[in-house]
Amino acid sequence: MTKAPAHHWRTEKIITLKTARERAAQLNRDGRRVVTVNGSFDLLHAGHLDLLEEARLQGDVLFVGLNSDASVREGKGGSRPIIPESERAAMLAALACVDYVVPIDAPYAELPARLLDAVKPDVHVNGSEYGAPETWVEWPAMRAVGAVGHTVSRRPGLATTDIVSRIKRLP
């Protein structure tokens, strides 16, 4: 199989936080419904796809906040991420349901608020493992920008940690 050079990646969908702020402001002025979701998206899998596809259905444009490698290490431990940030961003950008990928180098718990403050979405999406929107770490930032929360149910066994555990048990 031939390896596609990095220049074939959809890097035009990978934008800075400043550019995300500008594009989202224009989209809001145009009356478009803006949606955000954030995470590490390490070892992209079907559980991520469930989350992203359902997130995209909540509006017209989906911005995905992506934790930097340092942020993932802080939040998930020294053995993570498995996939480097640039490759995780490229994988997300290749998905049709994702309009923009916004890598953010911030402490793990601060990333959602930075994304929400910049994009000011109509809807912010999270997985059911985080509970009701009012309990999310990003709830204060959501309230500040007027975003509502949408929770996506998680299918059992479809988490990166679950997949890594299964791989470790392989002979």
SULLINUR-V717434 format. One record per pair of residues at least 4 apart in sequence whose C-alpha atoms are under 7 Angstrom apart, sorted by sequence separation. I is the first residue (numbers start at 1). GAP is how many residues later the second one is. D is the distance in whole Angstrom. If there is no record, write none. Layout:
i,gap,d
I,GAP,D
I,GAP,D
This chain:
i,gap,d
4,4,6
15,4,6
16,4,6
17,4,6
18,4,6
19,4,6
20,4,6
21,4,6
22,4,6
23,4,6
24,4,6
25,4,6
26,4,6
27,4,6
28,4,5
44,4,6
45,4,6
46,4,6
47,4,6
48,4,6
49,4,6
50,4,6
51,4,6
52,4,6
53,4,7
54,4,7
67,4,6
68,4,6
69,4,6
70,4,6
71,4,6
72,4,6
73,4,5
76,4,6
83,4,7
84,4,6
85,4,6
86,4,6
87,4,6
88,4,6
89,4,6
90,4,6
106,4,6
107,4,6
110,4,6
111,4,6
112,4,6
113,4,6
114,4,6
115,4,6
116,4,5
131,4,6
132,4,7
135,4,7
138,4,6
139,4,6
140,4,6
141,4,6
142,4,6
143,4,6
158,4,7
159,4,6
160,4,6
161,4,6
162,4,6
163,4,6
164,4,6
165,4,6
166,4,7
15,5,6
27,5,5
28,5,7
56,5,7
67,5,6
73,5,5
83,5,6
93,5,6
106,5,6
116,5,7
134,5,6
142,5,5
157,5,6
158,5,7
56,6,6
92,6,7
130,6,6
133,6,6
142,6,7
41,7,7
73,7,5
93,7,7
104,7,7
72,8,6
73,8,6
93,8,6
72,9,6
92,9,7
69,12,6
89,12,6
69,15,7
69,16,6
133,16,5
68,17,6
35,20,7
35,23,7
124,23,6
128,23,6
35,24,6
117,24,7
122,24,7
123,24,5
124,24,6
125,24,6
126,24,7
127,24,5
128,24,6
34,25,6
113,25,6
116,25,6
120,25,5
122,25,5
123,25,5
124,25,5
125,25,5
126,25,5
127,25,5
128,25,5
33,26,5
34,26,6
35,26,6
36,26,6
37,26,7
38,26,5
39,26,6
40,26,6
112,26,6
116,26,7
121,26,6
122,26,6
123,26,6
124,26,6
125,26,6
126,26,6
127,26,6
128,26,6
33,27,5
34,27,5
35,27,5
36,27,5
37,27,5
38,27,4
39,27,5
40,27,5
123,27,7
127,27,6
32,28,6
33,28,7
34,28,6
35,28,6
36,28,6
37,28,6
38,28,6
39,28,6
113,28,5
117,28,7
40,32,6
75,33,5
71,34,7
74,34,6
63,35,7
66,35,7
68,35,6
71,35,6
62,36,6
63,36,6
64,36,6
65,36,6
66,36,6
67,36,6
68,36,6
71,36,5
72,36,7
62,37,5
63,37,5
64,37,5
65,37,5
66,37,4
67,37,6
68,37,5
71,37,5
61,38,6
62,38,6
63,38,6
64,38,6
65,38,6
66,38,6
67,38,6
42,39,6
43,39,7
63,39,7
65,39,7
42,40,6
43,40,6
42,41,6
56,41,6
53,44,6
67,44,7
52,45,7
42,46,7
41,47,7
65,50,6
55,70,6
38,74,6
14,75,7
51,76,7
11,79,7
14,79,7
10,80,7
13,80,6
9,81,6
10,83,6
10,84,6
15,85,7
17,85,6
36,85,6
13,86,6
14,86,6
15,86,6
16,86,6
35,86,5
13,87,5
14,87,5
15,87,5
16,87,7
17,87,7
34,87,5
35,87,6
36,87,6
37,87,6
13,88,6
14,88,6
34,88,5
35,88,5
36,88,5
37,88,5
33,89,6
34,89,7
35,89,6
36,89,6
37,89,6
24,95,5
21,97,5
20,98,7
21,98,5
20,99,6
17,101,7
51,101,6
47,107,7
47,108,7
47,111,5
46,112,7
47,112,6
43,117,6
42,118,7
